[in-house]
Amino acid sequence: MRASESSRTAIGAAAYRAAHQSVDGGAIFLDPYARRILGEVACAEADLKAQDPSTRSFRLFMAARSRYAEDCLALSFAKGVRQAVILGAGLDTFALRNPHAGLKVFEVDHPATQSWKQMRLDETGLTQSLPTFVPVDFEHEDLKARLIDSGLEPKTPSFFIWLGVVPYLREASVFAVLRFVVGLPSASIVFDYSEPLENYSPERRARAAETGARTAAAGEPWLTHFDPEDLANRLLSLGFTSLEDIGPTEMAKRFFGLPRDAPDRGAGPHVIFAGK
């Protein structure tokens, strides 16, 4: 992203979440603040875009990845997690909806995007239950130092949610974050990633390439992809001991009503839980 601008992909993700509330009735992921924080004009644009049937599958994926992440957080809270860190938070509203008494929430994002979000919160009066804001440029700043300086307790069990960021970072930056998380006691993380284009069928590969071209034109090119098997092996070698990788087929079965015996849908976006 451009240093002085809020992330366009963060705006796009917020638009999909907002449209899911109106077009799909929040069937997969209910977020009563998604439309309010985005604003009327942007919501109208999101609803108009949602009329295109070709946008449905990605909109539902965006809803499902948030649902999965917060479901995992709820299970981790029941096991003792008391700190949640939302990495690349954008217009995420979990802190406003936080149902877990005693859970401290940190939001980490690029300074420009975070400033924009804080402005939106002020403009809309959504100033209750605010998180601890931690501005960080993942490519150039030390995430661990910034979080600890902002009050994260390294020895307290923590849960990290990292959605919509990994493809836009260099691989070294991705693994720097993962090494930090696995180095904390009782820490776990949910993040999403995309498979390499060569894993896709020819038809879906062309659509994925078009999406990548659009994000690149907006100043946010895709830099990193992972093969699921290779990524799992690398996470285990880092020290994570518990993994669950939800690919397109399993996600459709779990959240979209696809029959359990349906055939594999092939490559696509994934959401993965990694814990210890």
VENJO-V448511 format. One record per backbone hydrogen bond with DSSP energy under -0.5 kcal/mol. CO is the residue of the C=O (numbers start at 0). NH is the residue of the N-H. Records with the same first field share a line. If there is no record, write none. Layout:
BEGIN
CO: NH + NH
END
This chain:
BEGIN
1: 4
6: 10
7: 11
8: 12
9: 13
10: 14
11: 15
12: 16
13: 17
14: 18
15: 19
16: 20
17: 20 + 21
18: 22 + 23
19: 23 + 25
23: 26
28: 30
30: 33
32: 36
33: 37
34: 38
38: 42
39: 43
40: 44
41: 45
42: 46
43: 47
44: 48
45: 49
46: 50
47: 50
48: 51
50: 52
51: 54
52: 55
54: 58
55: 59
56: 60
57: 61
58: 62
59: 63
60: 64
61: 65
62: 66
63: 67
64: 68
65: 69
66: 70
67: 71
68: 72
69: 73
70: 74
71: 75
72: 76
73: 77
74: 78
75: 78 + 80
76: 79
81: 103
82: 158
83: 85 + 105
84: 86 + 160
85: 88 + 107
86: 162
88: 91
92: 95 + 96
93: 96 + 97
98: 100
99: 102
101: 103
103: 83
104: 131
105: 85
106: 133
107: 87 + 88
108: 135
109: 113
110: 114
111: 115
112: 116
113: 117
114: 118
115: 119
116: 120
117: 121
118: 122
119: 123
120: 124 + 125
121: 124
124: 126
130: 132
131: 106
133: 108
135: 137
136: 139 + 140
140: 142
141: 145
142: 146
143: 147
144: 148
145: 149
146: 151
147: 150
151: 153
152: 155
153: 184
156: 81 + 82
157: 187
158: 84
159: 189
160: 86
161: 191
164: 167
165: 168
166: 222 + 223
169: 172 + 173
170: 174
171: 175
172: 176
173: 177
174: 178
175: 179
176: 180
177: 181
178: 182
180: 183
183: 186
185: 157
187: 159
188: 273
189: 161
190: 271
192: 269
193: 225
195: 198
196: 199
198: 266
200: 204
201: 205
202: 206
203: 207
204: 208
205: 209
206: 210
207: 211
208: 212
209: 213
210: 214
211: 215
212: 216
213: 217
214: 219
215: 218
226: 230
227: 231
228: 232
229: 233
230: 234
231: 235
232: 236
233: 237
234: 238 + 239
241: 274
243: 245 + 272
244: 246
245: 270
246: 250
247: 251
248: 252
249: 253
250: 254 + 255
251: 255 + 257
258: 261
267: 194
269: 192
270: 245
271: 190
272: 243
273: 188
274: 240 + 241
END
